[in-house]
């Protein structure tokens, strides 16, 4: 292929809330954005996975056509970002006994690397392989080539995802007659372009608060050490606001981003919120304290899951550069303070909210709808920055078909049908799981409130009966049906974070059940003759 002096690079990102495309070129150490287009997606993708192939294909066509019209050149090839709920990292160690002291060669290292890329998780495929370092005869090294040793062990981080993630994306672009130059892991490209060199070297955790998912990437000594995608995002908060206030998505989004608050910083601020109300489009007056409560409940869950993953990375004690927050959810007021006072109480000395990438960005007037200084734009800009090859004005690409675009239509259609049917089955089961999770959250909250009443000196019989009913309902929620549902999903979706989230909620619910049983027993003992005598005696002692 003829090399182009100033290639125009095009990237497409498939997100939960929108499919976006961007085109630009490098110029004097900066990057000039020439065109931007997007299509809102409501029934195309769910947490990064293609849910509706036909609608996704049409949205991709629309985005690429808009870019072509702006550029006045046909976009024929693109870079594509990959992400979503099944993307995560898996550590793998590969030991070798060389039998005798040997000088480690490039061939040895390639052999070890090839073995490290073998994935043993059913229905998953490798997206990225990142060397973490080597141990030669108990001595750690980053560059083992030429070192003498008898035993060598390679440590690797594999980024994996379910096969249908990449397969369905391939199908959509093939159907749209658009060639894919390469796929990029959106989260890694974002981390590379949002974090400073100091942050990557000293160690930091990047938390990307997306619409449908939250991604955690941990860097240390300029190497990615951990990555996971959590199936919770700020769209969950929007859905909660919509459901409770009975309003449309657009208004719920406006409330979250323009009136929402992630953390109350002072008594004065709380007083102001207490005295403020919001009138919905359907003329219902809602106290801002209620809105804050809705946001806080779900945001606390998201933050707790993200921080728990940072702890799980085993680097939480060595992140000298602290925490960096980005993504659309980072636009929420006081989001940094909410993370600082996280439920797990993990200490972050430094927290930075990253609104833009490190590389200087120049925007042309034709890309007016894109704001490079808004954290929601970081992913798509990072994707286009990662590209090198020209994507326009060459007609049909006749190079290597990386994604197998030459598959026959019958086979492609069969794959589409099978994938869609399986995803519908999984989606239905996930709907049931979400129902259980909602019931768990409600039960946990109600039992906490009821326990406070049980701690009062005098507890009416009615309150005890209500507490017993709550206890019975809570035990029913985490019964055999719930465990059967989780077991069936774990067979289909090994190590899925949504299932982990449900299991974590069950643990919280079981803990709350135990606390409720203790509170009921205490209240019952307090009603006995001895209990009443003890209270009476306690009063006398306190008065004296």
C-alpha positions as CSV (number, residue, x, y, z in Angstrom):
1,X,0.0,0.0,0.0
2,X,1.3,3.5,-0.9
3,X,2.4,5.5,2.1
4,X,0.5,8.7,2.7
5,X,2.5,11.7,3.9
6,X,-0.2,13.2,6.2
7,X,-2.6,10.3,6.8
8,X,-6.1,11.0,8.0
9,X,-6.9,8.6,10.8
10,X,-10.4,7.5,11.6
11,X,-11.6,5.7,14.7
12,X,-15.0,4.4,15.8
13,X,-16.1,3.7,19.4
14,X,-19.1,1.6,20.2
15,X,-20.4,2.8,23.6
16,X,-23.5,2.1,25.7
17,X,-25.0,5.5,25.1
18,X,-23.7,6.3,21.6
19,X,-21.7,5.2,18.6
20,X,-19.2,7.9,17.7
21,X,-16.6,8.4,15.0
22,X,-13.7,10.8,14.7
23,X,-11.2,11.7,12.0
24,X,-8.0,13.7,12.3
25,X,-4.3,14.0,11.6
26,X,-1.0,14.8,13.4
27,X,0.3,18.3,13.1
28,X,3.5,19.9,14.7
29,X,3.4,17.7,17.9
30,X,-0.4,18.1,18.3
31,X,-3.4,16.4,16.8
32,X,-5.9,18.2,14.6
33,X,-9.5,16.9,14.7
34,X,-11.1,17.3,11.3
35,X,-14.5,15.6,11.8
36,X,-16.7,14.1,14.4
37,X,-20.1,12.3,14.3
38,X,-22.2,10.3,16.6
39,X,-25.4,8.3,16.8
40,X,-27.4,7.8,20.0
41,X,-27.8,4.1,20.8
42,X,-30.7,3.0,23.0
43,X,-31.3,-0.6,21.6
44,X,-28.0,-1.4,19.9
45,X,-25.4,-2.0,22.6
46,X,-25.5,-3.0,26.3
47,X,-22.3,-2.5,28.3
48,X,-20.1,-2.7,25.2
49,X,-21.7,-5.8,23.7
50,X,-23.6,-5.6,20.4
51,X,-27.2,-6.5,21.3
52,X,-28.9,-5.6,18.0
53,X,-26.8,-6.4,14.9
54,X,-29.0,-4.7,12.4
55,X,-29.4,-1.4,14.3
56,X,-25.7,-1.3,15.2
57,X,-24.7,-1.8,11.6
58,X,-27.0,1.0,10.4
59,X,-25.6,3.3,13.1
60,X,-22.0,2.6,12.1
61,X,-23.0,3.3,8.4
62,X,-24.5,6.6,9.4
63,X,-21.5,7.7,11.5
64,X,-19.0,6.8,8.8
65,X,-21.1,8.6,6.1
66,X,-21.3,11.7,8.2
67,X,-17.5,11.7,8.6
68,X,-17.1,11.1,4.8
69,X,-19.3,14.1,4.0
70,X,-17.4,16.4,6.3
71,X,-14.0,15.2,5.0
72,X,-15.2,15.3,1.4
73,X,-13.4,11.9,1.1
74,X,-14.7,8.4,1.4
75,X,-13.8,6.7,4.7
76,X,-12.9,3.1,3.8
77,X,-11.1,1.8,6.8
78,X,-11.3,2.5,10.6
79,X,-9.7,1.7,13.9
80,X,-12.3,0.3,16.3
81,X,-12.3,0.5,20.1
82,X,-13.2,-2.6,22.1
83,X,-14.5,-2.6,25.7
84,X,-17.4,-3.9,27.7
85,X,-18.3,-5.9,30.7
86,X,-16.4,-9.1,29.9
87,X,-13.0,-7.4,29.4
88,X,-10.7,-8.1,32.2
89,X,-7.1,-9.1,33.0
90,X,-5.8,-12.5,34.0
91,X,-2.3,-13.1,35.4
92,X,-0.2,-16.0,34.1
93,X,3.2,-17.3,35.1
94,X,5.3,-19.5,32.8
95,X,8.3,-21.3,34.4
96,X,11.2,-22.9,32.6
97,X,14.0,-25.1,33.9
98,X,16.9,-24.8,31.5
99,X,18.6,-27.8,33.2
100,X,22.0,-26.1,33.0
101,X,23.1,-22.5,33.3
102,X,22.1,-20.9,30.0
103,X,22.3,-17.5,28.4
104,X,18.6,-16.5,27.9
105,X,18.0,-15.8,24.2
106,X,15.2,-14.1,22.2
107,X,14.0,-17.5,21.2
108,X,13.6,-18.6,24.8
109,X,11.6,-15.5,25.6
110,X,9.4,-15.9,22.5
111,X,8.7,-19.5,23.5
112,X,7.7,-18.4,27.1
113,X,5.5,-15.6,25.7
114,X,3.7,-17.9,23.3
115,X,2.8,-20.3,26.2
116,X,1.6,-17.3,28.2
117,X,-0.9,-16.4,25.5
118,X,-2.8,-19.7,25.8
119,X,-6.2,-19.0,27.3
120,X,-7.8,-21.7,29.4
121,X,-11.1,-19.9,30.1
122,X,-13.9,-21.4,27.9
123,X,-15.5,-19.0,25.3
124,X,-12.9,-16.3,26.0
125,X,-10.2,-15.0,23.7
126,X,-6.9,-13.0,24.1
127,X,-7.0,-9.3,23.3
128,X,-3.7,-8.2,24.7
129,X,-0.6,-9.8,26.3
130,X,1.5,-7.6,28.6
131,X,4.8,-8.8,30.1
132,X,5.1,-7.9,33.8
133,X,8.7,-9.1,34.3
134,X,11.0,-12.1,34.7
135,X,12.7,-14.0,37.6
136,X,16.0,-15.6,36.8
137,X,17.4,-17.8,39.6
138,X,15.4,-15.7,42.2
139,X,16.5,-12.4,40.7
140,X,13.9,-10.1,39.2
141,X,14.6,-8.4,35.8
142,X,12.6,-6.5,33.2
143,X,15.1,-7.4,30.4
144,X,16.3,-11.0,30.7
145,X,17.8,-11.4,27.2
146,X,21.5,-12.2,27.6
147,X,21.3,-13.0,31.3
148,X,22.7,-16.3,32.5
149,X,20.5,-18.6,34.5
150,X,19.2,-22.1,35.1
151,X,15.6,-21.2,35.9
152,X,13.5,-18.5,34.4
153,X,9.9,-17.6,35.2
154,X,7.9,-15.1,33.0
155,X,5.1,-13.1,34.6
156,X,2.3,-11.9,32.2
157,X,-0.9,-10.0,32.2
158,X,-3.4,-11.3,29.6
159,X,-6.4,-9.0,28.7
160,X,-9.3,-11.3,27.7
161,X,-12.9,-11.0,26.7
162,X,-15.8,-13.2,25.6
163,X,-15.4,-14.3,22.0
164,X,-18.8,-12.8,20.9
165,X,-17.6,-9.3,21.9
166,X,-15.1,-9.1,19.0
167,X,-17.1,-11.4,16.8
168,X,-20.3,-9.4,16.8
169,X,-18.4,-6.2,16.2
170,X,-16.7,-7.9,13.2
171,X,-20.1,-8.9,11.8
172,X,-21.5,-5.4,12.0
173,X,-18.5,-3.8,10.2
174,X,-18.5,-6.5,7.6
175,X,-22.2,-5.9,7.0
176,X,-21.6,-2.2,6.7
177,X,-18.8,-2.8,4.1
178,X,-16.2,-1.0,6.3
179,X,-12.8,-2.5,6.8
180,X,-11.2,-2.6,10.2
181,X,-7.5,-1.8,10.3
182,X,-7.1,-2.9,13.9
183,X,-9.0,-3.1,17.1
184,X,-7.8,-1.2,20.2
185,X,-8.6,-1.8,23.8
186,X,-10.4,1.5,24.6
187,X,-9.5,1.4,28.3
188,X,-5.8,0.9,27.7
189,X,-5.7,3.6,25.0
190,X,-7.6,6.0,27.3
191,X,-5.2,5.3,30.2
192,X,-2.1,5.8,28.0
193,X,-3.4,9.2,26.8
194,X,-5.0,10.5,30.0
195,X,-2.3,9.6,32.5
196,X,0.9,11.6,32.8
197,X,4.3,9.9,32.5
198,X,4.8,10.5,36.3
199,X,1.5,8.8,37.1
200,X,2.3,5.8,35.0
201,X,5.8,5.5,36.6
202,X,4.9,6.2,40.2
203,X,1.7,4.1,40.1
204,X,-1.9,5.1,39.8
205,X,-5.3,3.7,39.4
206,X,-7.5,5.1,36.6
207,X,-11.2,4.8,37.1
208,X,-13.2,5.4,33.9
209,X,-16.8,6.1,34.9
210,X,-18.7,5.3,31.7
211,X,-22.4,5.1,30.9
212,X,-22.9,1.4,31.2
213,X,-19.7,0.2,32.8
214,X,-16.9,1.4,35.0
215,X,-13.3,0.4,34.1
216,X,-10.4,0.2,36.5
217,X,-6.8,0.2,35.1
218,X,-3.8,0.1,37.4
219,X,-0.4,1.3,36.3
220,X,3.0,0.9,38.0
221,X,6.5,1.4,36.6
222,X,5.0,2.3,33.2
223,X,3.3,-1.1,32.9
224,X,-0.4,-2.0,33.1
225,X,-0.7,-4.3,36.1
226,X,-4.4,-4.8,36.4
227,X,-7.6,-4.2,34.5
228,X,-11.3,-5.0,35.0
229,X,-14.6,-3.8,33.8
230,X,-17.5,-3.4,36.3
231,X,-21.1,-3.7,34.9
232,X,-22.2,-0.5,36.6
233,X,-22.1,3.1,35.3
234,X,-23.7,6.5,35.6
235,X,-26.6,5.3,33.4
236,X,-27.6,3.1,36.4
237,X,-28.0,6.3,38.4
238,X,-30.0,7.9,35.6
239,X,-32.3,4.8,35.5
240,X,-32.9,5.0,39.2
241,X,-33.8,8.7,38.9
242,X,-36.2,7.9,36.0
243,X,-37.8,5.1,37.9
244,X,-38.3,6.9,41.2
245,X,-39.3,10.3,39.8
246,X,-41.2,8.9,36.8
247,X,-39.5,11.1,34.3
248,X,-37.9,10.7,30.9
249,X,-34.2,9.8,30.4
250,X,-33.2,13.3,29.1
251,X,-34.6,15.0,32.2
252,X,-33.0,12.4,34.5
253,X,-29.6,13.0,32.8
254,X,-30.0,16.8,33.2
255,X,-30.8,16.3,36.9
256,X,-27.7,14.1,37.4
257,X,-25.2,16.3,35.6
258,X,-26.5,19.8,36.4
259,X,-28.2,19.4,39.8
260,X,-26.6,16.3,41.2
261,X,-23.9,16.1,43.9
262,X,-21.6,13.2,44.6
263,X,-20.7,14.4,48.1
264,X,-21.9,16.9,50.6
265,X,-18.8,18.8,51.8
266,X,-20.2,20.9,54.6
267,X,-23.2,21.6,56.9
268,X,-24.0,24.7,55.0
269,X,-24.2,22.8,51.7
270,X,-26.5,20.2,53.4
271,X,-28.6,23.0,54.7
272,X,-28.9,24.5,51.2
273,X,-29.9,21.1,49.7
274,X,-32.5,20.5,52.5
275,X,-34.1,23.8,51.6
276,X,-34.0,23.3,47.8
277,X,-36.5,21.5,45.6
278,X,-36.8,20.5,42.0
279,X,-40.0,20.6,40.0
280,X,-40.2,17.9,37.3
281,X,-41.6,18.3,33.8
282,X,-44.8,16.6,35.0
283,X,-45.1,19.3,37.7
284,X,-44.1,17.2,40.7
285,X,-42.1,19.0,43.4
286,X,-39.2,16.9,44.7
287,X,-36.9,17.8,47.6
288,X,-33.3,17.8,46.6
289,X,-32.5,15.7,49.6
290,X,-34.5,12.9,47.9
291,X,-32.6,13.3,44.6
292,X,-29.3,13.3,46.5
293,X,-30.3,10.1,48.3
294,X,-31.1,8.4,44.9
295,X,-27.7,9.4,43.5
296,X,-25.8,8.5,46.7
297,X,-27.3,5.0,47.0
298,X,-26.1,3.9,43.5
299,X,-22.9,5.9,43.4
300,X,-21.8,4.4,46.7
301,X,-22.2,0.9,45.2
302,X,-20.2,1.9,42.1
303,X,-17.4,3.5,44.1
304,X,-17.3,0.5,46.5
305,X,-16.9,-1.9,43.6
306,X,-14.2,0.2,41.9
307,X,-12.2,0.6,45.1
308,X,-12.6,-3.1,45.9
309,X,-11.0,-3.9,42.5
310,X,-8.1,-1.6,43.2
311,X,-7.5,-3.5,46.5
312,X,-7.8,-6.8,44.5
313,X,-5.1,-5.6,42.2
314,X,-2.7,-5.9,45.2
315,X,-1.2,-2.5,44.2
316,X,-3.3,-0.3,46.4
317,X,-0.5,0.3,48.9
318,X,2.0,1.3,46.3
319,X,0.1,3.8,44.1
320,X,2.2,6.9,44.8
321,X,0.4,9.0,42.2
322,X,-3.0,8.1,43.7
323,X,-6.2,7.9,41.8
324,X,-7.3,9.5,38.5
325,X,-11.0,9.7,37.6
326,X,-12.3,10.2,34.1
327,X,-15.3,9.4,31.9
328,X,-18.7,10.9,31.7
329,X,-19.4,10.2,35.4
330,X,-16.4,12.3,36.4
331,X,-18.5,15.4,35.5
332,X,-20.6,14.9,38.6
333,X,-19.9,17.5,41.2
334,X,-17.6,16.5,44.1
335,X,-16.9,13.1,42.5
336,X,-13.3,13.3,43.8
337,X,-14.4,13.8,47.4
338,X,-16.8,10.9,47.1
339,X,-13.9,8.6,46.1
340,X,-11.7,10.1,48.9
341,X,-14.4,9.1,51.5
342,X,-15.0,5.7,49.9
343,X,-16.9,3.0,51.7
344,X,-13.9,0.7,51.9
345,X,-11.9,3.5,53.5
346,X,-8.9,3.0,51.2
347,X,-6.7,6.1,51.5
348,X,-5.8,8.1,48.4
349,X,-3.4,10.9,49.1
350,X,-3.9,12.3,45.6
351,X,-7.0,12.3,43.5
352,X,-7.2,14.0,40.1
353,X,-10.2,14.4,37.8
354,X,-9.0,14.1,34.2
355,X,-11.1,16.1,31.8
356,X,-8.9,15.8,28.7
357,X,-6.0,13.8,27.2
358,X,-2.3,14.9,27.6
359,X,-1.6,15.5,23.9
360,X,-2.5,19.0,22.7
361,X,-5.7,18.8,20.6
362,X,-6.7,21.3,17.9
363,X,-10.3,21.2,16.8
364,X,-11.6,22.4,13.4
365,X,-15.0,24.1,13.1
366,X,-16.4,21.1,11.4
367,X,-16.0,19.1,14.6
368,X,-17.9,21.7,16.7
369,X,-20.1,19.1,18.4
370,X,-17.0,17.5,20.1
371,X,-15.6,19.1,23.3
372,X,-12.0,17.8,23.8
373,X,-12.0,19.2,27.4
374,X,-15.0,17.1,28.4
375,X,-14.1,13.8,30.0
376,X,-16.8,12.1,27.9
377,X,-14.6,12.7,24.8
378,X,-11.4,11.1,26.2
379,X,-12.0,7.6,24.9
380,X,-12.8,8.4,21.3
381,X,-9.9,10.9,21.1
382,X,-7.5,8.4,22.6
383,X,-8.6,5.8,20.0
384,X,-7.8,8.1,17.1
385,X,-4.5,9.1,18.7
386,X,-3.5,5.4,18.6
387,X,-3.8,5.1,14.8
388,X,-1.1,5.5,12.2
389,X,-2.5,4.4,8.9
390,X,-4.5,6.5,6.4
391,X,-8.2,5.7,6.4
392,X,-9.7,7.7,3.5
393,X,-9.6,8.2,-0.2
394,X,-8.2,4.8,-1.3
395,X,-11.3,3.0,-2.4
396,X,-11.7,-0.6,-1.2
397,X,-8.9,-1.8,1.0
398,X,-7.1,-4.7,-0.7
399,X,-4.7,-5.6,2.1
400,X,-5.0,-8.4,4.7
401,X,-8.5,-8.8,6.0
402,X,-7.8,-8.9,9.7
403,X,-11.3,-9.8,10.8
404,X,-12.2,-12.3,8.0
405,X,-14.4,-10.0,6.0
406,X,-14.5,-12.6,3.3
407,X,-16.7,-14.9,5.3
408,X,-19.6,-16.1,3.2
409,X,-23.0,-14.5,4.0
410,X,-24.7,-17.7,5.0
411,X,-22.1,-18.4,7.7
412,X,-22.2,-14.8,8.9
413,X,-26.0,-14.9,9.1
414,X,-25.9,-18.2,11.1
415,X,-23.4,-16.6,13.6
416,X,-25.7,-13.5,13.9
417,X,-28.8,-15.7,14.7
418,X,-27.0,-17.9,17.2
419,X,-25.3,-15.0,18.9
420,X,-28.6,-13.0,19.1
421,X,-30.5,-16.0,20.5
422,X,-27.9,-16.7,23.1
423,X,-27.7,-13.1,24.1
424,X,-31.5,-12.9,24.5
425,X,-31.4,-15.9,26.8
426,X,-28.6,-14.4,28.8
427,X,-30.3,-11.0,28.9
428,X,-33.5,-12.6,30.2
429,X,-31.6,-14.3,33.0
430,X,-29.7,-11.1,33.8
431,X,-33.0,-9.3,34.0
432,X,-34.1,-11.8,36.7
433,X,-30.7,-11.3,38.4
434,X,-31.2,-7.5,38.4
435,X,-34.6,-8.0,40.0
436,X,-33.0,-10.0,42.8
437,X,-30.4,-7.3,43.2
438,X,-33.0,-4.5,43.4
439,X,-34.9,-6.6,46.1
440,X,-31.7,-7.1,48.0
441,X,-30.9,-3.4,48.0
442,X,-34.4,-2.6,49.2
443,X,-34.3,-5.3,51.9
444,X,-30.9,-4.1,53.2
445,X,-32.1,-0.5,53.4
446,X,-35.4,-1.4,55.1
447,X,-33.8,-3.6,57.7
448,X,-31.2,-1.0,58.5
449,X,-34.0,1.5,59.1
450,X,-36.0,-1.0,61.2
451,X,-33.0,-1.9,63.3
452,X,-32.7,1.7,64.4
453,X,-36.3,1.5,65.6
454,X,-35.6,-1.7,67.4
455,X,-32.8,0.0,69.3
456,X,-35.3,2.3,71.0
457,X,-36.1,1.8,74.7
458,X,-39.7,0.8,74.1
459,X,-40.5,-1.2,71.0
460,X,-44.2,-1.8,70.1
461,X,-45.2,-5.3,69.2
462,X,-46.3,-4.1,65.7
463,X,-42.7,-3.0,65.0
464,X,-41.4,-6.4,66.0
465,X,-43.9,-8.2,63.7
466,X,-42.9,-5.9,60.8
467,X,-39.2,-6.7,61.5
468,X,-39.9,-10.4,61.5
469,X,-41.7,-10.1,58.2
470,X,-38.8,-8.2,56.7
471,X,-36.5,-10.9,58.0
472,X,-38.5,-13.7,56.4
473,X,-38.7,-11.8,53.1
474,X,-34.9,-11.2,53.1
475,X,-34.2,-14.9,53.7
476,X,-36.5,-15.8,50.9
477,X,-34.6,-13.5,48.5
478,X,-31.3,-15.2,48.9
479,X,-32.8,-18.7,48.8
480,X,-32.5,-21.7,46.5
481,X,-34.0,-20.0,43.4
482,X,-31.4,-17.2,43.6
483,X,-28.5,-19.6,43.9
484,X,-29.8,-21.7,41.0
485,X,-30.0,-18.5,38.8
486,X,-26.5,-17.6,39.8
487,X,-25.2,-21.1,39.0
488,X,-26.8,-21.1,35.6
489,X,-25.3,-17.7,34.7
490,X,-21.9,-18.6,36.0
491,X,-21.8,-21.6,33.6
492,X,-22.5,-19.2,30.7
493,X,-20.6,-16.1,31.9
494,X,-17.5,-17.2,33.9
495,X,-16.2,-14.5,36.3
496,X,-18.7,-11.9,35.1
497,X,-18.7,-8.8,37.3
498,X,-22.5,-8.6,37.3
499,X,-22.7,-12.0,39.0
500,X,-19.9,-10.9,41.4
501,X,-21.9,-7.8,42.3
502,X,-25.0,-9.9,43.0
503,X,-22.9,-12.2,45.2
504,X,-21.5,-9.2,47.1
505,X,-25.0,-7.9,47.7
506,X,-26.0,-11.3,49.0
507,X,-23.2,-11.2,51.5
508,X,-24.3,-7.7,52.6
509,X,-27.9,-9.0,52.9
510,X,-26.8,-12.1,55.0
511,X,-24.9,-9.8,57.3
512,X,-27.9,-7.6,57.7
513,X,-30.1,-10.6,58.4
514,X,-27.7,-11.6,61.2
515,X,-27.8,-8.0,62.7
516,X,-31.6,-8.0,62.5
517,X,-31.9,-11.3,64.3
518,X,-29.6,-9.9,67.0
519,X,-31.7,-6.8,67.3
520,X,-34.9,-8.8,67.5
521,X,-33.5,-11.0,70.2
522,X,-32.3,-7.9,72.2
523,X,-35.8,-6.3,71.8
524,X,-37.4,-9.6,73.0
525,X,-35.2,-9.9,76.0
526,X,-35.9,-6.3,76.9
527,X,-39.6,-7.1,77.1
528,X,-39.1,-9.9,79.6
529,X,-39.5,-9.3,83.4
530,X,-35.8,-9.5,83.8
531,X,-35.2,-7.2,80.9
532,X,-37.6,-4.5,82.3
533,X,-35.9,-4.8,85.7
534,X,-32.5,-4.3,84.1
535,X,-33.7,-1.2,82.3
536,X,-35.2,0.1,85.5
537,X,-32.0,-0.6,87.4
538,X,-29.9,1.1,84.7
539,X,-32.0,4.3,85.0
540,X,-31.4,4.4,88.7
541,X,-27.7,4.0,88.3
542,X,-27.5,6.7,85.6
543,X,-29.5,9.1,87.7
544,X,-27.2,8.6,90.7
